[in-house]
Structures are given as structure tokens and as C-alpha cells.
Amino acid sequence: MIEHYLKIHSNRIVSSYFVLLADIFISIGSFSIAFLLRFNFEAAAIHVSYFLYCLCVTIGIRSLFFVLFRSHQGIIRHTSLEDILLLLYAVTASSTLTAFGTYFAWKAGYILYYVPVSILMIDYFCSLVALSLVRFLVKAFYWHLRSITRGTPPQPILIYGAGKTGLLTRNALAQDPTQRYTVLAFIDDNPYKIHKVIQGLPVVSRQEAYARYIRKQTIPPQILLAMGAISPKKKTEITDFFLQYHVSVKTIPTVEQWIDGRLNSFQIRDIRIEDLLGRSPIQLENKAIREQLSDQVVMVTGAAGSIGAELIRQVLRHRPHTVVLVDQAESSLFDLEFKLRREYQAIARQVNVIVKIADISDEFRMRHIFRETRPTIVFHAAAYKHVPLMEEHPYEAVRVNILGTQIVADLSLKFGVRTFVMISTDKAVNPTNVMGATKRLAEMYVQSLNHPDEALRQTRFIATRFGNVLGSNGSVVTVFQQQIQSGGPVTVTHPDIIRYFMTIPEACQLVLEAGGMGKGGEVFVFDMGEPVKIVELARKMIHLSGYSVDKDLKIVYTGLRPGEKLYEELLKDNERTMATHHPKIMIAQVVIPDPDEMKATIDQLRHLMLHGNDNQLVGTIKRLIPEYISNNSVFTALDY
């Protein structure tokens, strides 16, 4: 019955006039008690007319200050220190004015009596205590009712971080109307805070937290990371400690990202593998990006892919005039358009979103799209990028990655595109597979189109290289997630294989920044920090999913796939880098090939495609890219 009543009336708030009236009655009671205390509870010594006179003057002035400071307009169930401060100001101001005002008015002969300071001082403390206490009692009673009427048992929580964010999180959890939590303690690494008590809760070390709360609890507690600024290395260290005991570790957004200044339960999420990259997220200059994209016509090829879709989301935030989405994947493109119009309703009404189903290797179709839309900026993300599949299908890799890039780049030059940004890969460096080699050849062709005289350069052609993208279609993280959900085993090709990783938003920020930073001919590379061992990545993902390695899920080594190598590189052996204004972004100093030679090379590949001979195609690419040495592939024989 109580639960039903609270559910119906949870969104209703007591009228501020009712709160004002209650505050006046509390003040009347406090002043009466102050009068009695002043006269040692000897009622006979109190003149009723004098008491009523002092009462009316004091309460009248106090009521005026309640209204002036609006202390009655707070929501009682959410009473905070700020609300108590308003009461303090109102009571202090009213008591001061009553004491000095009535005394000087009495001295001047305007009134018969003044209100004694002794009574006002007693009343001052009685009123503050009573007004504050009533608010906190009502608040505590309300949230107690909410907690006991919820059917589910409370979820025990250990808050990691006894600082400002931790305290705000504790208060937010206590007032969350949708969930029931029991905060057991704070965990902190600061030795000066350990064994202290904050807001009635002990502060313990992580080892003590395990011994006192994790090992002994029937319902295992969750660890909630509530630390304003924490490095990925520190976050990884904390997460690894608790995952070894199969304790769920969750995180919250920064206080600035709380919705309407409050933490909601749906903002609490599990630690994800991208949170444990081991380096700080790369932040780029949004103002410069906005200046280059605002009011422009932006085309994104491969728009329905993970990189292309995120690129479009980030581009939309900078208010271009038109965004052209090009992809051959019909269903994915339809889903993307639907999501964009739902997630970015306000922006979609201001930005013209054009969807084009097209294959980038279809020159006639792409020419029609360029003629119709007239893009000023092109982000070329369309490509085949699955290494083992392209090792089996060199024809398709050449058709899309090389010829498709040539078509889009040539049309960009023909139709006066201002900036063309190609999204490449670290697999293009010293390639060991068909996919990486075709992307390197595409890089070379794009670079060759830059006019040697910067002043006469109509279109700036730029390339970006980065490593593996967490969460992208076909990425190792996505594969591991699917294997874990299906009960394993989790397959790793080699125990020593390592890769560089970044998140999809980071990768797209690099692409956007490169578009504004590049002058033409550059290949931008990322400082991606330390590489990650894939087997360690697999172990962490298993632990993050609540399982243990070997006991619940096994890791199985399957051997290197065709074209795969143990480690990736961002630069060739003979390449060097130049610094940019951003410490995490560098420019690879590469040799720009001759445009006539590149056109002749691609024409040769186009001619060879007519015969459909994979060995001839791959052999020609190897002659063009001497550093292309196949690894674990049927094309290894072509290297001798």
C-alpha cells in the first residue's frame, strides 16, 4: 500500500507555501521555548501581552526574510547543505534586524518594548536546529520508506575514491529512486584517509576491503570507481586487483557529465576494455575542426561502417551544410540513417542528410553523385580490411581498395573538392598481406595527386594511419565478445601477438583533425602508446565478463592466419616523423611517387584483373612495393 502510494505520488512536490507555513510554526515554537528558557520555565513570570508582542514582531520579520531568501522553495526530500545555508542567512538576518531594529526604535520612542537580545540568541539557535532537523528528518523518513518498499534486496557497494566525486556519488546513490544500494565503505589509496570515517562510513585500503567486505559478504559487493581524474594505468591496476576475486567493477561519468547535475543509475556502467587501454585518451582541438566543417558539404564513403558512422556523428556536431552518406551496404545504410534522424533530431533539421547507395568502384555512379552533391570535403573510409578474406580474394582487394580509391580521388580533383582524407591502416607499413599492400598502394596514389606547388594546389590529399579500432566491425574485441557470450573457447592466433589499439571516437577525431591540419601529401600517424598483447586482452575480457580463465572459459591458440604478423608498425624502416602542434599526432616523411607512374601502375593492375589471375595481381603489387613480403600465405612463393 505504501509502495503504491509512493509510486503514484513520487513526482509530486509539497507546495512551497505549505513549507513556509511549516517554517513559521516551527519558528513560533522555537521562540516560545526560548522565552520559557529565559524565564526558567516560570510561566507566572511571563506577561502574556509582552510575550505576544515580542512573538509577533520576531515572527513577522523572520517570515519576511524567509520569503526574501526563498528558503521555503527547496524540495525537502533533496535537502542539502545549500538549503541549510539559506535558512542560516534568513534566521541570522531576521534575528539581527529584530535585535537592532526594535532596540533603536524603542530608544527613539516609536515602540513601547524591544525584544531582548538574550531571548533572540536562544531563539536563534533553537530555530536553526529545529528548522534544519525537521528537514533532514523528513528527508530521511522519505528515503527510508522508498528503500523498504522496494522488493529487491539492496546491492552492496564499495565506492573507490573518498574525495569529492566519491562523496557526491554516495549521496546520489542514496537518493536514486530506481535502485536500492547499500554503501558499505569508501576505498582509497591515500594513507592519510585510510581508517578515517567520512559521512559515517569507514575508509579502507583495497586489501582491507577484500578482507572485510568482499570475502565475507553473502551478496558480493560491486566496486564503483568514483575518482575525478584517474589515469588508464591506475584504472587498470585497480580493475585487475578486483577482477582476480571475480568482483564486478563499474564506473561513472565525470560529475560534469551527470544529467541535470545528478547521477542516474543507468549512467553506472561496467568497466569496458577500452577503459583499460593503458594510455590517456587523445583530445583534439574541436574549435579548429568546427571551423573547417561548418557550413560545408561533407561526403563520407563507407558511411555504414563503424568508422564511417562515427565520423558522420562527429561531423554532424559541427553543423555542416550537407552530409552525403555513401555505401553499398543497403541495410546498414538504412539503419544508420534511421538512427541519425532519431539521435540527432535537432541537428538533422538544420543539416541536409543525403543517403546514396553506391559502389565506389563504379565510376559512372560515383561521377553522378559528385556532380549532384558537389562535396567540398571527402572522408574516404570505404575499404575491404579483413586480412584473411582479402588474402583469399586479391581481385576484390584491388578493385575496392586501389581502383575504388583512385575513382573517388580523381573525382575529388575533377569536381574541386577542397580536402580529401583517406583512412589507411598500420597494416600498410611493411605489408605482409594483400589487404595492407593494397592500402599502401592506395596511399601512394593519393599522395601522387598533390600538386607540387602548394600555391596551385586545388585539392589537398591527406592520409591517416592508425592501428586496430576497438569495437569496429570484425575487430578482435567484437570476436572475443561473441566467443565469450557463446561459452567459449576464446581463440588467439599466437601467444606473442601484439597490436596497437584506439577507440572509434579517437580514430575519427584523428581523421577530422588531419583534414584541418594537412596541407596536402601528408601521412598522419598516431602516438598510440604501448602495444597490447592479444592474449592479455582476452584474459581481461573474460574477467570483465565475470568468468575465470581455464576454469570457466579456455583460451585456445589457433596459429597465425594467412597474411598475419606478430606485430604492426606505423612507420617503415626508412620513414621518419615530423612533429605537429599536437604531441600525439605526427607526420610520416614519405617519398611522394610520380603521378604518371602511379596511373600507369594502376592501369596495369586494371588490365590484369581482366584475366582474373591472383598470382599475377599480387606479383605486380610486390614489384611496386618492394617491402611487401608475404607471411604465412600462399603468395609467399612469389617472394623468391
C-alpha positions as CSV (number, residue, x, y, z in Angstrom):
1,M,0.0,0.0,0.0
2,I,2.8,2.4,0.9
3,E,4.8,1.4,-2.1
4,H,1.7,2.0,-4.4
5,Y,1.1,5.4,-2.8
6,L,4.8,6.5,-3.2
7,K,4.8,5.2,-6.8
8,I,1.8,7.3,-7.7
9,H,2.9,10.5,-5.8
10,S,6.7,10.3,-6.2
11,N,6.7,13.1,-8.7
12,R,4.5,15.4,-6.6
13,I,6.2,18.1,-4.5
14,V,4.8,19.8,-1.4
15,S,3.8,23.3,-2.1
16,S,6.3,26.0,-1.1
17,Y,3.6,27.9,0.7
18,F,3.0,24.8,2.9
19,V,6.7,24.7,3.7
20,L,6.7,28.4,4.5
21,L,3.7,27.9,6.8
22,A,5.5,25.0,8.5
23,D,8.7,27.1,8.9
24,I,6.6,29.8,10.6
25,F,5.0,27.4,13.0
26,I,8.5,25.9,13.8
27,S,9.7,29.4,14.4
28,I,6.8,30.2,16.7
29,G,7.6,27.0,18.7
30,S,11.3,27.9,18.9
31,F,10.6,31.4,20.1
32,S,8.2,30.1,22.7
33,I,10.8,27.7,24.0
34,A,13.4,30.5,24.0
35,F,11.0,32.7,26.1
36,L,10.4,29.9,28.6
37,L,14.1,29.1,28.9
38,R,14.9,32.8,29.5
39,F,12.4,32.8,32.4
40,N,13.4,29.3,33.7
41,F,10.0,27.9,32.7
42,E,8.3,30.1,35.3
43,A,5.1,30.8,33.3
44,A,3.8,33.1,36.0
45,A,6.7,35.5,35.5
46,I,5.8,35.9,31.8
47,H,3.4,38.7,30.8
48,V,1.2,37.3,28.1
49,S,0.8,40.7,26.3
50,Y,4.6,41.2,26.3
51,F,5.2,37.7,25.0
52,L,2.7,38.1,22.2
53,Y,4.2,41.5,21.2
54,C,7.7,40.0,21.0
55,L,6.4,36.9,19.2
56,C,4.6,38.9,16.5
57,V,7.5,41.2,15.9
58,T,10.1,38.4,15.7
59,I,8.0,36.0,13.6
60,G,6.8,38.8,11.3
61,I,10.4,39.9,10.5
62,R,11.5,36.3,10.2
63,S,8.7,35.4,7.8
64,L,9.8,38.4,5.6
65,F,13.3,37.0,5.4
66,F,12.1,33.5,4.7
67,V,10.4,35.0,1.6
68,L,13.4,37.2,0.7
69,F,15.9,34.3,0.8
70,R,13.4,31.8,-0.6
71,S,14.4,29.2,1.9
72,H,11.0,27.6,1.6
73,Q,11.3,26.8,-2.1
74,G,13.7,23.9,-1.8
75,I,12.4,20.3,-2.2
76,I,12.5,18.8,1.2
77,R,13.4,15.2,0.1
78,H,16.5,16.7,-1.6
79,T,17.6,18.9,1.3
80,S,21.3,19.8,1.0
81,L,23.9,22.0,2.7
82,E,22.9,24.8,0.3
83,D,19.3,24.7,1.7
84,I,20.6,24.9,5.2
85,L,22.7,27.9,4.3
86,L,19.6,29.7,3.1
87,L,18.0,29.0,6.4
88,L,21.1,30.3,8.2
89,Y,21.1,33.5,6.2
90,A,17.3,34.1,6.8
91,V,17.5,33.4,10.6
92,T,20.7,35.4,11.1
93,A,19.4,38.4,9.1
94,S,16.0,38.4,10.8
95,S,17.4,38.0,14.4
96,T,19.9,40.8,13.7
97,L,17.3,43.1,12.4
98,T,14.9,42.3,15.2
99,A,17.6,43.0,17.9
100,F,18.9,46.3,16.5
101,G,15.7,47.5,14.9
102,T,13.5,47.1,18.0
103,Y,16.2,48.5,20.3
104,F,16.8,51.7,18.3
105,A,13.1,52.1,17.7
106,W,12.4,51.8,21.5
107,K,15.2,54.3,22.2
108,A,13.6,56.7,19.7
109,G,10.3,56.3,21.3
110,Y,8.5,54.7,18.4
111,I,7.6,51.5,20.2
112,L,6.9,50.6,23.8
113,Y,9.1,47.5,24.0
114,Y,12.2,46.0,22.4
115,V,12.9,42.3,22.0
116,P,15.6,41.3,24.4
117,V,18.9,40.1,22.9
118,S,19.1,37.2,25.4
119,I,15.8,35.7,24.1
120,L,16.8,36.3,20.5
121,M,20.1,34.5,21.0
122,I,18.3,31.4,22.5
123,D,15.7,31.6,19.7
124,Y,18.4,31.9,17.1
125,F,20.0,28.5,18.0
126,C,16.6,26.8,18.7
127,S,15.2,27.9,15.3
128,L,18.3,26.9,13.3
129,V,18.4,23.4,14.9
130,A,14.6,22.9,14.6
131,L,14.3,24.1,11.0
132,S,17.3,22.0,9.9
133,L,16.4,18.9,11.9
134,V,12.8,18.8,10.6
135,R,14.0,19.0,7.0
136,F,16.6,16.2,7.5
137,L,14.1,14.0,9.4
138,V,11.5,14.3,6.7
139,K,14.2,13.6,4.1
140,A,15.5,10.6,6.0
141,F,11.9,9.3,6.5
142,Y,11.0,9.6,2.9
143,W,14.1,7.8,1.6
144,H,13.7,5.1,4.3
145,L,10.2,4.5,3.1
146,R,11.4,4.3,-0.5
147,S,14.1,1.8,0.4
148,I,11.9,-0.6,2.5
149,T,9.1,-0.6,-0.1
150,R,11.4,-1.9,-2.9
151,G,11.1,-5.6,-3.5
152,T,14.7,-6.3,-4.4
153,P,17.4,-6.7,-1.8
154,P,19.9,-3.8,-1.6
155,Q,23.0,-4.0,-3.8
156,P,26.1,-3.6,-1.6
157,I,28.5,-1.0,-3.0
158,L,32.1,-0.1,-2.2
159,I,33.0,3.3,-3.5
160,Y,36.6,3.6,-4.7
161,G,37.6,7.2,-4.0
162,A,36.9,9.1,-0.8
163,G,37.3,12.5,-2.5
164,K,34.7,15.0,-3.7
165,T,33.4,12.7,-6.5
166,G,33.1,9.8,-4.1
167,L,31.1,11.8,-1.6
168,L,28.8,13.2,-4.4
169,T,28.4,9.6,-5.7
170,R,27.4,8.3,-2.2
171,N,24.7,11.0,-1.9
172,A,23.5,10.4,-5.4
173,L,23.1,6.6,-4.8
174,A,21.2,7.2,-1.5
175,Q,18.7,9.3,-3.4
176,D,18.4,7.2,-6.5
177,P,14.6,6.4,-6.9
178,T,15.1,3.5,-9.3
179,Q,17.7,1.3,-7.4
180,R,18.4,0.3,-3.9
181,Y,22.0,0.5,-2.8
182,T,23.9,0.0,0.5
183,V,27.2,1.7,0.5
184,L,29.5,-0.3,2.8
185,A,32.6,1.8,2.8
186,F,35.0,4.0,0.9
187,I,38.2,2.6,-0.6
188,D,41.1,5.0,-1.1
189,D,44.9,4.8,-1.7
190,N,45.7,7.9,0.4
191,P,47.3,6.6,3.6
192,Y,46.1,9.7,5.4
193,K,42.4,8.9,4.7
194,I,42.6,5.2,5.5
195,H,41.0,4.2,8.9
196,K,39.2,7.6,9.0
197,V,35.4,7.9,8.9
198,I,33.6,10.1,6.3
199,Q,29.9,10.6,6.4
200,G,29.6,7.8,8.9
201,L,31.4,5.3,6.6
202,P,34.9,3.9,7.1
203,V,37.7,4.5,4.6
204,V,39.8,1.3,3.9
205,S,42.6,0.2,1.6
206,R,41.8,-2.2,-1.3
207,Q,43.4,-5.1,0.6
208,E,41.3,-4.4,3.7
209,A,38.2,-4.0,1.5
210,Y,38.7,-7.5,0.2
211,A,39.3,-9.0,3.7
212,R,36.4,-7.2,5.4
213,Y,33.7,-6.8,2.8
214,I,34.3,-9.0,-0.3
215,R,35.4,-12.3,1.2
216,K,32.7,-12.2,3.9
217,Q,29.6,-10.8,2.0
218,T,26.8,-13.2,1.0
219,I,25.8,-10.8,-1.8
220,P,29.1,-9.9,-3.5
221,P,29.6,-6.1,-3.5
222,Q,30.2,-4.0,-6.6
223,I,33.2,-1.7,-6.8
224,L,32.2,1.7,-8.1
225,L,35.1,3.8,-9.4
226,A,34.3,7.4,-8.4
227,M,37.6,9.3,-9.0
228,G,37.5,12.5,-10.9
229,A,40.9,12.2,-12.6
230,I,42.4,8.7,-12.9
231,S,45.0,7.5,-15.4
232,P,44.2,4.4,-17.5
233,K,47.2,2.7,-15.9
234,K,45.8,3.3,-12.4
235,K,42.4,2.2,-13.6
236,T,43.8,-1.0,-15.0
237,E,45.7,-1.7,-11.8
238,I,42.6,-1.3,-9.6
239,T,40.4,-3.3,-12.0
240,D,42.9,-6.2,-12.2
241,F,43.1,-6.3,-8.4
242,F,39.3,-6.8,-8.0
243,L,38.8,-9.0,-11.1
244,Q,41.1,-11.6,-9.7
245,Y,38.4,-12.1,-7.0
246,H,35.6,-12.0,-9.6
247,V,34.2,-8.8,-8.2
248,S,32.3,-6.6,-10.6
249,V,33.9,-3.2,-11.2
250,K,31.8,-0.3,-12.5
251,T,32.5,3.3,-13.4
252,I,30.6,6.5,-13.6
253,P,30.9,9.5,-15.9
254,T,32.6,12.7,-14.6
255,V,30.5,14.9,-12.4
256,E,30.3,17.4,-15.3
257,Q,28.5,14.7,-17.4
258,W,25.9,13.9,-14.8
259,I,22.4,14.6,-16.2
260,D,20.9,17.8,-14.7
261,G,23.7,17.7,-12.1
262,R,22.5,14.3,-10.8
263,L,23.8,10.8,-11.2
264,N,21.3,8.4,-12.6
265,S,21.6,4.6,-12.2
266,F,21.7,4.0,-15.9
267,Q,24.9,6.1,-16.1
268,I,26.6,3.5,-13.9
269,R,28.2,1.0,-16.3
270,D,30.7,-1.9,-16.3
271,I,34.3,-1.2,-17.0
272,R,34.9,-1.8,-20.7
273,I,38.0,-3.0,-22.3
274,E,38.5,0.4,-24.0
275,D,38.8,1.9,-20.4
276,L,41.9,-0.2,-19.9
277,L,43.9,0.9,-23.0
278,G,46.9,1.8,-20.8
279,R,47.2,5.4,-22.1
280,S,45.3,8.7,-21.7
281,P,42.6,9.3,-24.3
282,I,43.7,11.7,-27.1
283,Q,41.9,15.0,-27.1
284,L,41.9,17.2,-30.1
285,E,41.0,20.8,-30.8
286,N,37.3,21.0,-31.6
287,K,37.3,24.7,-32.5
288,A,39.7,24.1,-35.4
289,I,37.6,21.1,-36.6
290,R,34.4,23.2,-36.4
291,E,35.9,25.9,-38.5
292,Q,36.8,23.5,-41.3
293,L,33.5,21.6,-41.3
294,S,30.9,24.4,-40.5
295,D,28.6,25.0,-43.5
296,Q,30.5,22.6,-45.8
297,V,29.3,19.7,-48.0
298,V,30.9,16.7,-46.5
299,M,31.0,13.3,-48.2
300,V,31.8,10.1,-46.3
301,T,32.4,6.9,-48.2
302,G,32.0,3.6,-46.3
303,A,29.4,5.5,-44.2
304,A,27.7,2.5,-42.9
305,G,30.9,1.0,-41.4
306,S,31.9,1.5,-37.8
307,I,34.5,4.3,-38.6
308,G,32.3,5.9,-41.3
309,A,29.2,6.0,-39.0
310,E,31.2,7.6,-36.1
311,L,32.8,10.1,-38.5
312,I,29.3,11.2,-39.6
313,R,28.2,11.6,-36.0
314,Q,31.1,13.8,-35.1
315,V,30.8,15.8,-38.4
316,L,27.1,16.5,-37.6
317,R,28.0,18.1,-34.3
318,H,30.0,20.7,-36.2
319,R,26.9,21.8,-38.3
320,P,27.9,21.2,-41.9
321,H,25.6,22.4,-44.6
322,T,25.2,18.9,-46.1
323,V,26.4,15.4,-45.3
324,V,26.5,12.8,-48.0
325,L,26.5,9.1,-46.9
326,V,27.9,6.7,-49.5
327,D,27.9,3.0,-49.0
328,Q,27.0,-0.2,-50.9
329,A,25.5,-1.9,-47.8
330,E,21.8,-1.2,-48.2
331,S,20.5,-2.5,-44.8
332,S,23.3,-1.0,-42.8
333,L,22.9,2.4,-44.5
334,F,19.1,2.3,-43.8
335,D,19.7,1.6,-40.1
336,L,22.3,4.3,-39.9
337,E,20.0,7.0,-41.4
338,F,17.2,5.9,-39.1
339,K,19.5,6.2,-36.0
340,L,20.9,9.5,-37.1
341,R,17.5,11.1,-37.6
342,R,16.4,9.8,-34.2
343,E,19.5,10.6,-32.2
344,Y,20.2,14.0,-33.8
345,Q,16.7,15.3,-34.4
346,A,17.5,18.9,-33.8
347,I,20.7,18.8,-35.9
348,A,19.0,16.8,-38.7
349,R,16.5,19.6,-39.2
350,Q,19.4,22.0,-39.9
351,V,21.7,19.8,-41.8
352,N,20.8,18.2,-45.2
353,V,21.5,14.5,-44.9
354,I,21.7,12.7,-48.3
355,V,22.0,8.9,-48.5
356,K,23.5,7.3,-51.6
357,I,23.7,3.6,-52.2
358,A,26.8,3.1,-54.4
359,D,29.9,1.0,-55.0
360,I,33.0,3.2,-55.0
361,S,34.5,1.2,-57.8
362,D,31.5,2.1,-60.1
363,E,33.0,5.2,-61.8
364,F,29.7,6.2,-63.6
365,R,27.7,6.1,-60.4
366,M,30.3,7.9,-58.3
367,R,30.6,10.6,-61.0
368,H,26.9,11.2,-60.9
369,I,26.9,11.5,-57.1
370,F,29.8,14.0,-57.2
371,R,28.1,16.1,-59.9
372,E,24.8,16.1,-57.9
373,T,26.2,16.9,-54.4
374,R,29.4,18.9,-55.1
375,P,31.2,18.0,-51.9
376,T,33.9,20.3,-50.5
377,I,35.4,17.7,-48.1
378,V,35.6,13.9,-48.7
379,F,36.5,11.4,-46.0
380,H,37.3,8.2,-47.7
381,A,36.6,5.3,-45.3
382,A,35.3,2.7,-47.8
383,A,37.6,-0.3,-48.0
384,Y,37.9,-4.1,-47.6
385,K,40.0,-4.6,-44.5
386,H,39.7,-8.2,-43.3
387,V,43.2,-9.7,-43.7
388,P,42.4,-13.4,-44.2
389,L,39.5,-12.8,-46.5
390,M,41.4,-10.4,-48.7
391,E,44.3,-12.9,-48.8
392,E,41.8,-15.3,-50.5
393,H,40.3,-12.6,-52.7
394,P,43.0,-10.3,-54.1
395,Y,40.8,-9.3,-57.0
396,E,38.3,-7.7,-54.7
397,A,41.0,-6.0,-52.6
398,V,42.5,-4.4,-55.7
399,R,39.0,-3.5,-57.1
400,V,37.9,-1.7,-54.0
401,N,41.0,-0.6,-52.1
402,I,43.0,0.6,-55.1
403,L,40.7,1.2,-58.0
404,G,37.8,2.5,-55.8
405,T,40.2,4.9,-54.1
406,Q,41.5,6.0,-57.5
407,I,38.0,6.8,-58.7
408,V,37.0,8.8,-55.6
409,A,40.3,10.6,-55.5
410,D,40.2,11.5,-59.3
411,L,36.6,12.7,-59.0
412,S,37.6,14.8,-55.9
413,L,40.2,16.5,-58.1
414,K,37.9,16.9,-61.1
415,F,35.0,18.5,-59.0
416,G,37.2,20.8,-57.0
417,V,37.0,19.1,-53.6
418,R,38.9,21.2,-51.1
419,T,40.2,18.4,-48.8
420,F,40.4,14.6,-49.4
421,V,41.3,12.5,-46.4
422,M,42.0,8.8,-46.9
423,I,41.7,6.4,-43.9
424,S,44.5,4.0,-44.1
425,T,45.9,1.4,-41.7
426,D,49.1,0.4,-39.9
427,K,49.0,-2.8,-42.0
428,A,50.1,-0.7,-45.0
429,V,53.5,-0.4,-43.3
430,N,55.9,-3.1,-44.4
431,P,52.8,-5.1,-45.5
432,T,52.7,-8.9,-45.2
433,N,49.3,-9.3,-46.7
434,V,47.2,-8.3,-49.7
435,M,44.9,-6.0,-47.7
436,G,47.9,-4.0,-46.3
437,A,49.6,-3.9,-49.7
438,T,46.5,-2.6,-51.5
439,K,46.0,0.1,-48.8
440,R,49.7,1.1,-49.2
441,L,49.3,1.4,-53.0
442,A,46.2,3.5,-52.5
443,E,48.1,5.8,-50.1
444,M,50.8,6.2,-52.8
445,Y,48.3,7.1,-55.4
446,V,46.5,9.6,-53.2
447,Q,49.8,11.3,-52.3
448,S,50.8,11.5,-56.0
449,L,47.8,13.7,-56.8
450,N,49.0,16.6,-54.8
451,H,50.2,19.4,-56.9
452,P,53.9,20.0,-56.3
453,D,53.3,23.8,-55.9
454,E,51.3,24.3,-52.7
455,A,50.0,27.7,-54.0
456,L,48.5,26.0,-57.0
457,R,47.1,23.0,-55.0
458,Q,43.4,22.9,-55.6
459,T,42.7,19.7,-53.6
460,R,44.7,18.7,-50.5
461,F,45.1,14.9,-50.5
462,I,45.9,13.5,-47.0
463,A,46.2,10.0,-45.5
464,T,45.8,8.9,-41.9
465,R,47.3,5.7,-40.4
466,F,46.2,4.1,-37.2
467,G,46.0,0.7,-35.5
468,N,43.2,-1.6,-34.5
469,V,40.0,0.1,-33.5
470,L,38.1,-1.3,-30.5
471,G,34.5,-2.2,-31.3
472,S,34.8,-1.8,-35.1
473,N,33.2,-4.4,-37.3
474,G,35.3,-7.6,-37.2
475,S,37.7,-6.3,-34.6
476,V,39.3,-8.8,-32.2
477,V,37.3,-7.3,-29.3
478,T,34.0,-8.0,-31.1
479,V,35.1,-11.5,-31.9
480,F,36.1,-12.1,-28.3
481,Q,32.7,-10.8,-27.0
482,Q,30.9,-13.2,-29.3
483,Q,33.0,-16.1,-28.2
484,I,32.6,-15.3,-24.5
485,Q,28.8,-15.0,-24.9
486,S,28.6,-18.3,-26.7
487,G,30.5,-20.1,-23.9
488,G,34.0,-20.1,-25.4
489,P,36.6,-21.1,-26.2
490,V,38.3,-17.7,-26.8
491,T,40.7,-18.1,-29.8
492,V,44.0,-16.3,-30.0
493,T,46.3,-16.8,-33.0
494,H,49.6,-16.7,-31.2
495,P,50.7,-16.2,-27.5
496,D,53.1,-13.4,-28.5
497,I,51.0,-11.4,-31.0
498,I,50.6,-7.7,-30.1
499,R,48.6,-4.8,-31.5
500,Y,48.1,-1.1,-31.1
501,F,44.6,-0.1,-30.1
502,M,42.4,3.0,-30.0
503,T,38.7,3.7,-29.7
504,I,36.4,4.5,-32.6
505,P,35.8,8.2,-31.4
506,E,39.6,8.7,-31.1
507,A,40.2,7.3,-34.6
508,C,37.6,9.6,-36.0
509,Q,38.9,12.6,-34.2
510,L,42.3,12.0,-35.8
511,V,40.7,11.9,-39.2
512,L,38.8,15.2,-38.7
513,E,41.9,16.8,-37.2
514,A,44.0,15.7,-40.2
515,G,41.5,17.2,-42.6
516,G,42.1,20.6,-41.0
517,M,45.8,20.3,-40.3
518,G,47.1,18.9,-43.5
519,K,48.4,21.0,-46.4
520,G,48.5,18.1,-48.8
521,G,50.7,15.0,-49.3
522,E,51.0,14.1,-45.6
523,V,50.5,10.8,-44.0
524,F,49.5,11.4,-40.4
525,V,50.3,8.8,-37.7
526,F,49.3,8.5,-34.1
527,D,51.4,8.1,-31.0
528,M,49.3,5.1,-29.8
529,G,51.3,4.4,-26.6
530,E,52.3,0.8,-25.7
531,P,51.1,-2.1,-27.8
532,V,48.8,-4.6,-26.1
533,K,49.3,-8.4,-26.0
534,I,46.2,-10.0,-27.5
535,V,46.3,-12.9,-25.0
536,E,46.2,-10.4,-22.1
537,L,43.3,-8.6,-23.8
538,A,41.5,-11.9,-24.0
539,R,42.1,-12.6,-20.3
540,K,40.8,-9.2,-19.3
541,M,37.7,-9.5,-21.3
542,I,37.0,-12.9,-19.8
543,H,37.4,-11.5,-16.3
544,L,35.3,-8.4,-17.1
545,S,32.5,-10.7,-18.2
546,G,32.6,-12.4,-14.8
547,Y,34.4,-15.6,-15.7
548,S,37.8,-17.0,-14.9
549,V,40.3,-18.2,-17.4
550,D,40.6,-22.0,-17.7
551,K,38.0,-22.7,-15.0
552,D,35.1,-21.2,-16.9
553,L,36.5,-20.3,-20.4
554,K,39.6,-21.6,-22.1
555,I,41.9,-19.6,-24.3
556,V,42.9,-21.7,-27.4
557,Y,45.8,-20.8,-29.7
558,T,45.0,-21.4,-33.4
559,G,48.1,-20.2,-35.2
560,L,48.7,-17.1,-37.3
561,R,46.2,-16.6,-40.1
562,P,47.2,-16.1,-43.7
563,G,48.9,-12.7,-44.1
564,E,49.0,-12.0,-40.3
565,K,52.2,-10.9,-38.5
566,L,53.1,-10.8,-34.8
567,Y,53.3,-7.0,-34.6
568,E,52.2,-4.0,-36.6
569,E,54.2,-0.9,-37.4
570,L,53.1,2.7,-38.0
571,L,56.3,3.6,-40.0
572,K,58.6,1.9,-42.5
573,D,62.2,1.4,-41.6
574,N,63.3,4.3,-43.9
575,E,60.5,6.6,-42.7
576,R,60.9,9.4,-40.2
577,T,58.3,11.6,-38.5
578,M,57.8,15.4,-38.1
579,A,56.1,16.8,-35.0
580,T,52.8,18.8,-35.3
581,H,51.1,21.2,-32.9
582,H,49.5,18.2,-31.2
583,P,52.0,16.0,-29.2
584,K,50.1,12.8,-30.1
585,I,50.0,13.4,-33.9
586,M,53.0,13.1,-36.2
587,I,53.6,13.3,-39.9
588,A,55.4,10.5,-41.6
589,Q,58.1,11.7,-44.0
590,V,57.3,9.6,-47.0
591,V,58.5,9.7,-50.6
592,I,55.7,11.1,-52.9
593,P,55.6,8.9,-56.0
594,D,55.4,10.3,-59.6
595,P,51.7,10.7,-60.6
596,D,52.3,9.4,-64.2
597,E,54.0,6.3,-62.9
598,M,51.2,5.6,-60.4
599,K,48.5,6.0,-63.1
600,A,50.4,3.6,-65.3
601,T,50.7,1.1,-62.5
602,I,47.0,1.1,-61.7
603,D,46.2,0.8,-65.4
604,Q,48.4,-2.3,-65.4
605,L,46.5,-3.8,-62.5
606,R,43.2,-3.0,-64.1
607,H,44.3,-4.8,-67.2
608,L,45.5,-7.9,-65.2
609,M,42.1,-8.0,-63.5
610,L,40.5,-9.0,-66.8
611,H,42.4,-12.3,-66.7
612,G,41.5,-13.0,-63.0
613,N,44.9,-14.4,-62.2
614,D,45.6,-13.8,-58.5
615,N,49.3,-14.6,-58.7
616,Q,49.8,-12.0,-61.5
617,L,47.9,-9.4,-59.5
618,V,49.8,-10.0,-56.3
619,G,53.2,-10.3,-58.1
620,T,52.7,-7.0,-59.8
621,I,51.9,-5.3,-56.4
622,K,55.0,-6.9,-54.9
623,R,57.2,-5.3,-57.7
624,L,55.6,-1.9,-57.0
625,I,56.0,-2.3,-53.2
626,P,59.4,-4.0,-52.6
627,E,58.9,-4.1,-48.8
628,Y,55.7,-6.3,-49.3
629,I,56.8,-9.7,-48.1
630,S,54.0,-12.2,-47.6
631,N,53.7,-14.0,-44.2
632,N,52.0,-17.4,-43.7
633,S,50.4,-17.0,-47.2
634,V,50.1,-18.9,-50.5
635,F,51.7,-15.8,-52.0
636,T,55.0,-16.4,-50.1
637,A,56.3,-18.3,-53.1
638,L,56.2,-15.0,-55.1
639,D,58.9,-13.5,-52.8
640,Y,61.7,-15.8,-54.1
